[in-house]
């Protein structure tokens, strides 16, 4: 679990750093009159990778849309049950969509991006990665809840340390 979390954190961090550098090149280029056309494209791709790596982390930390206000005020074990159902639903839907996303990835082999000339299957992979990380983090939450190691509540980054 720790390795997967670190991989997602590094992926999100590196892609976000690339996004920042590309936007700085873009802005500087516009101020100097030389704005490379490839920066628009690379910015979009870096954003896609940032979201792909960050979605699972957002699920883990509770930063995705949640209904804690309702769930946590229910009596008894109901909050735990609802967290389990939510994790199962998220993981199940992501798993269901994974093969369809892979088909989307394979279609990109026949295409290249206009400015960078990158094969689009590398870019389309972001959709598959997003679903894979969501499914993985949801499965880890379900597993933790069913084994009693985890109560299903989101894990904030400070608690990782």
MODADA-V785377 format. One record per residue. N is the residue number from 1. RES is the residue in one small letter. PHI is phi in whole degrees, 0 to 359 (* if undefined). PSI is psi in whole degrees, 0 to 359 (none if undefined). Layout:
BEGIN
N|RES|PHI|PSI, N|RES|PHI|PSI
END
This chain:
BEGIN
1|x|*|317, 2|x|297|319, 3|x|296|317, 4|x|296|317, 5|x|298|315, 6|x|297|319, 7|x|300|314, 8|x|295|320, 9|x|295|315, 10|x|295|318, 11|x|298|315, 12|x|294|318, 13|x|295|314, 14|x|293|318, 15|x|292|326, 16|x|290|322, 17|x|298|318, 18|x|298|320, 19|x|299|314, 20|x|297|313, 21|x|299|317, 22|x|295|318, 23|x|294|322, 24|x|297|318, 25|x|298|319, 26|x|298|310, 27|x|294|314, 28|x|300|318, 29|x|298|322, 30|x|289|327, 31|x|287|329, 32|x|267|350, 33|x|92|0, 34|x|237|92, 35|x|253|106, 36|x|299|137, 37|x|292|333, 38|x|290|343, 39|x|293|325, 40|x|300|313, 41|x|292|313, 42|x|296|325, 43|x|299|313, 44|x|299|316, 45|x|293|320, 46|x|296|321, 47|x|296|318, 48|x|299|317, 49|x|291|325, 50|x|299|315, 51|x|293|319, 52|x|299|315, 53|x|284|330, 54|x|276|340, 55|x|297|316, 56|x|295|321, 57|x|295|322, 58|x|294|323, 59|x|296|315, 60|x|297|320, 61|x|272|354, 62|x|84|14, 63|x|275|354, 64|x|283|168, 65|x|302|132, 66|x|217|160, 67|x|241|48, 68|x|302|325, 69|x|303|318, 70|x|280|310, 71|x|300|312, 72|x|286|349, 73|x|261|3, 74|x|282|155, 75|x|281|157, 76|x|61|226, 77|x|272|2, 78|x|302|318, 79|x|301|318, 80|x|297|316, 81|x|297|317, 82|x|294|321, 83|x|297|321, 84|x|294|314, 85|x|298|319, 86|x|296|316, 87|x|294|318, 88|x|298|317, 89|x|295|314, 90|x|298|310, 91|x|296|318, 92|x|296|315, 93|x|295|318, 94|x|297|316, 95|x|297|319, 96|x|299|321, 97|x|279|342, 98|x|305|311, 99|x|296|327, 100|x|290|322, 101|x|294|323, 102|x|295|323, 103|x|299|319, 104|x|299|319, 105|x|298|314, 106|x|293|332, 107|x|297|328, 108|x|292|346, 109|x|299|333, 110|x|271|2, 111|x|233|153, 112|x|230|154, 113|x|286|147, 114|x|293|317, 115|x|271|319, 116|x|265|340, 117|x|72|20, 118|x|281|138, 119|x|297|133, 120|x|287|344, 121|x|295|331, 122|x|292|326, 123|x|280|317, 124|x|296|340, 125|x|301|337, 126|x|300|324, 127|x|296|315, 128|x|294|317, 129|x|299|316, 130|x|303|310, 131|x|295|321, 132|x|295|316, 133|x|293|321, 134|x|298|313, 135|x|298|318, 136|x|295|312, 137|x|292|327, 138|x|292|318, 139|x|296|320, 140|x|295|323, 141|x|293|315, 142|x|299|313, 143|x|301|315, 144|x|298|320, 145|x|291|317, 146|x|289|333, 147|x|270|352, 148|x|85|5, 149|x|282|333, 150|x|228|146, 151|x|266|359, 152|x|89|357, 153|x|284|149, 154|x|302|147, 155|x|259|114, 156|x|284|149, 157|x|306|327, 158|x|297|329, 159|x|285|345, 160|x|293|327, 161|x|286|none
END
